[in-house]
Structures are given as structure tokens and as C-alpha cells.
Amino acid sequence: MTSRFATADSDRISNWTLTNKRREALAGYLFLAPYLVFFLVFLAGPVISAFVTAFVEWELLRGTYRFIGLENFQLIMEDDLFWIALGNSLYFALMTTVGNVVVALCAALALKSIRLGHTLFRIAMYAPVVLSISVIGIIFSRLLAPFGLLNAGLELLGHKGFNYLADPNLVLPSLSLTTIWWGFGFPMLIFLAALYAVPETLYEAARIDGAGRRQILWQVTLPLIRPALLFIIVTQFIAHIQVFGQPYIMTNGGGPGYSSYTIVLHIYRNAFSYYHMGYAGAMALSLGVVMFVFALAQFRLLGRYTEY
Amino acid sequence: MHRKLVSRLLLAAMILLLIGALPLMAQDDGEVQELGTGEIEINLWSGLGGPDGQSMTDLITRFAEENPDVTINYQILGWGTFFDKLSAAIVAGSGGPDLMTLWHSVVPQYALTGHIMPVAEQMFNLGMLDKDDFSPALLDSVTFDGEVYPMPFDNYGAGLYVNTRLLERAGISVDDPPEDGEEFLEYIRRLTWDENGYNPGDEGFDADNIAVWPLSIGWHRITVTPALYQWGTDVVTPAPEAEVLIDSEEAKAAVQYFHDLVFEHHVLPGVNWSGELMLNDGLSMYLDGAWTYNFYNTNMEDGQIAFWPYPRLGPERGSTIMWSHTLAVTSNIEPDVLEATMRLIQFLSDNSKEHSIKTGMPSARLSLRTEDLADQIWTFGPLTTQMAAEGVPEYQSERFTEVEDIMGAAYSSIFTGQQTVEEGLDDAAQRIRRALR
């Protein structure tokens, strides 16, 4: 009897447990659902669609749509503007990522070491991030104009000004500096969080051992914030290789000549100004591959020195 | 307490910063104005901003008041994004305009793909407007398969705005525009001053410290393209041949003339807009479009700026470029909306003289370019006289946007010294051929 009851109880408990598990799972899926729907409709869907588009000839205004295999990729090989734009984007991404990391890290180190005005400086340094690129673009276009504020300041100091946005050699560094000013607030916050996570005891031990400031930075701080550093480098590089708004607004879409013409501008123009949707899709896919390769390389190169 | 105060001050500063940035954020265009209360709705997209946009808005508002059966959903879009948004709307099949302003140069992109209808032809056939009242060259440029597609609204060109105070300083009469390319170079020399008041060629002239620039060549469509005609060539020939001419010897000679202006004659190459420099006596001459009339008219001191025809620079002929803002109607328009839209086009065309007076943009209707306008608009006489005698409509192409982007980048590379004329134009020709394939 006892055992029968015991079996029945255990069955009930087992059923109850299963139901509970199911309930838990259901709750999990329900919590996931909003993001999942968003992901499928706005991310996975377009990615699959773009993948298919890369293999068709799709002329928007003419309404042509036909499968052409790898022809779009063959056209990429012959398109000198694709390679010019890719080169510019890589140069910009490299410059801006390095600049952002250096400026953000210095700002975070400085913020961590001050007490008075800590909140003020933190908010002030993060503030540009909330502005849109249109606003940043217009402000910096005026600032960097030949008769703009920056040159006026240089003239006051007795120096001759520059034509920052119309000089082929200065235009990408100028856009990069604009972007660093605009965006270093976000990596700064990440670095700041990582710096606060380093135990104070390690600094004390290093100081007792006679380490100077520079040695503490190189031997204690940097090794311990490497995961944050890797995260910043990879995400910043991926973000900056896709630069679009800055040249679109500040250099008339890539000038002078093609000096600031970037790969996403080239994709955008082909898709929405010239209506070559299939070709634009193939370039977007190629850019995805390039970004994947660079991200992988960064993980391989930096990841081996990183402890989590 | 102290921290609280700092936080509040910071918050106030942030709000001020954002308020300061608001005017910049508010520059976004595209807001829909609903004019009128009638049942028939016309969606109108216009690329005319600034003074010509204001004049167009006034006309449309008046039409809506006089036609109570019509509501006009009127949207002004910047030219920079106009065509991208238009294409997106066309492809989406909804949300696009019934009536739109189009440069005549881009009309083939939309006419040959069946996205706009031959509304002008229909209006001529219905007797709403007279075909003979338009320049044949202009109508030809918007005619496909024997039918006129959009209705030309205005017909304008470019020329040379000159600073009369600086002309006087150089001893040049405002009634004495340059006769040819050689004389133009001499004017350029006399209208350049360094900080010590020397002209080029004078002993002690300091080319690194120019105080007054002789000329600005901002936008290549105004400056270089008319010169191509003067050397007997163009960018491309019309479709279906669409032969690329920009790497021809004639084109290279025309562009070389401008290259030399920049690199040997101290002409400003890379500044897109130099209007303020003209008003501040930092610039003597400015090749620019008819639309700039209003800027000077509003801002100059009495008679400070005058207007000369586009100078004759090349060996073949004199010429200036001709453009038109046309009124185009989408192909999938409803019949009752089409009837109201044709009424609106007729109204705008009939009142285009009023638009001329306010904006300096001559009407496309020959009968409305009356002589009295020359007394009211100081650019009108030289502009319309040269357009009638030497005006050439800008080249057209089914791939106009793409070709123009290529040409803009090529000129920019050449005038900033990144490429020679030969290299820049050869590359451009190769890219255009690829685009037209």
C-alpha cells in the first residue's frame, strides 16, 4: 500500500515537476519573445534578405529582378571605387579605434584619480554621445571650415590655418578626431567600470613592492582590464569601419575627390541613389566578411593575452 | 549639499546644451503642410527651399484658397535627400507624391522607367497651356517618344556675380565684361590683391597671403560644364547612344583652363559657398546660379554686386548652361486627382512671373519674360539674353545622379591636386562607361 501511494505521490510530484519545468520554460520563452520577434523581423530577416540580394540583379526603378549567381562579386573585383572606399574605411577605423581607446583610457584613469568634480567631468565627457551625428556634423563642419573657429584661433596665435575638410591629407584625420570627440564617452565608461573592478589590494601590494605609477599602469592595471580592452577594440573597430554620417554630412559624401569616400557610403549610394540593389547587397555581404575576419584576428591576437 | 548643487548646475548646463543644439536638429526637412480643406488631396513634394521655396509656398497657398475642392499635402525636401526619398516611395508603391519638382536633367530616370506620365503633352492637347510659349530646346529636353513629360516651371542659368567696389578699385568698368578667355585672365590678375595691396606680377606680390581672391569656382555644374560646350564637347551625348565625351581632347582642354585658374591664377577651388566673402570684399567675382540673386539682393549694400553673362572662354562658341525646375506627375495618379493637379500646374505656370520677381528665376513661359522685369531684377537682362542666344540645356542621362557624382569627384580630385586633368578625366570616363553599361 505504502509503496503504491508512494509511487502515486512520486508520479504526481514528477508530473508537477515537469509541469513546473514547462511553466518555467514557457515563462522564459515569453520573456524572450519580444526580442526574438524584433531579432527575426529586423535583424535575421534583413540579413537573410541581403544574403539573397547579393546573388541577384535587382534594379530598383526598372523593376528587374533575376538570379545572376556570382556576377555581382565579379563586378566588385572590377570596381576601383569599392577598393578605394574599403581602404579609406579601414584607415579611418584603425585611426579612430586607436584614438578612442587612448583618449577613453586616459579619461577613465584621470576620472578615477580625482575626487572633486568626478560626476561633473564624467557627465560632461559622456554628453557628446547623446547628440546625433547630424548635429555633430554641422557643428564640426563650421568649426573646421577655412574661415571657421579653429582657424580663427590659430590665426590669433600667429599660425596659418588649414583647409581641414578640403585637404585630401587632412580630411580623414579630421573626421576621425570629430568622431573621437563624439564617441569616447562610451568606452570611457566601460574602462571606468573595469578600473573600479581591479582590487585596491593589488595596487597596495604593488606600491609596497616599490612599483612606480608607470609600472603599476603597465604591470597591474592594463593586464587586469584586458577583457574590457578587447571588448572596446573589437566593438569600436566594427562600429567605425561602418562610418557613414560623418563623410555624408561633413564632406559632401566623400570628398575631396574620393579622399573620405567610405564603403558604407558606396553601398548606400549604389542602393538608394543609383538603385543597384543587388550589387549593394553583394558589397554589404563582402563588408560583413571583412569585419568578421578582422574581429577574428583581433580575438586571436589579443585574446591569447587576456584572462577572464 | 555641494554635490547636489553641482549636479543641478550640470543638469541646467545639459539642458542649455541641448536647447542650443535644437535649431540644428530642427533643420531636418520634410514636414508636411496641409493647405486647404477640400476632398481631393494632392501630395506635392518640392525641392525648392530658401526664397524660391517661400515664393512657391505662397503660390500654392493661394491656389488652395481659390480652389476649395482641393487639399494640398505640401512637403519641402532638401535636394540632397529628395531623390533617395522619391525612389524609396516609388518602390514602396505608396506614400509618394502625385506632383513633384524635378530638375529637367533627371527626367529620363523617371520618364524612361514609366514612373512619371506625359502630363505636359496632355495639358497642351487640352489647351490648358500653349506649347509655343516654351523654348523648343527646353521642351526637347523633356520629350520622350514624341511626348512632353513634365511641365517646365522656370528656366534659369548661371553667370558671373561681380563686386562693383573691387571692380572700381581695379579700374574696370561694370559695363565692360570680359570679351574672351585672355581678357578674363587679365581681369583675374587685376582683381587679385595680396595683404600689401599688390597684384600678381607686381614686384613683392605675396601669393601665400592673398587678401582679395579674384574668383571662386564652387560648383562644377555651374563653372566647368558651360565651358565644355565652349570647347565643343559635353559629358555624355543623349541616350540611346550615350557616348562618353569627358575624356576627349576638347574636354581636357576646357578642364585644363580651370585647373590653371586654380594653380596659376590664385582662384578659390574648394569652397562651396563664397557669398559672404563677396559681401565682405574678400572676393571679386563668383560664378554662380541665378538663384543666388536673392541672397545678394537681401544682403548687399546698394549696387555692391552686379551680374555679367558667363564669359566666353573657349574657342568654339559662347555658351551658358540652362536648367529648369519641372513639374512632374506620377504615373499611377487617380483621375480626379490628375484633373486637380493639372489645374495646379496651370496656376503655377500662369503665376510664374510673380515667382521670377521674388526669386530672380526666369519663367519657362516666354510670354512672361517681359522687358519690365529687367528693371526689377538686376540679373534678368544679362541672364535671359545670354540664355536665348547661347543657352544649352544640361546633358541628360538615365544615370544622371551616378554620372554627376562621378564628375563631381573627378573635378574635386583635379582641383585639389590629387590627380592631373588627364588622370582625373580618364578615370571618370571609365567609371561613367561602366555605369552606363
Interface residues (C-beta under 8 A of the other chain):
Chain A: L60 L61 R62 G63 E78 D79 D80 L81 G117 T119 L120 I123 A124 A127 L131 S132 S134 V135 I138 I139 P146 F147 K160 N163 A166 D167 P168 N252 G253 G254 G255 P256 G257 Y258 S259 Y261 R269 F272 S273 Y274 Y275
Chain B: R3 V6 S7 L10 M14 L17 A21 L24 M25 Q27 D28 F83 D84 S87 A88 I90 V91 Q109 Y110 T113 H115 D208 G270 V271 N272 L277 R399 T401 E402 D405 G408 A409 A410 S412 S413 T416 Q418 Q419 D427 R431 R434 A435
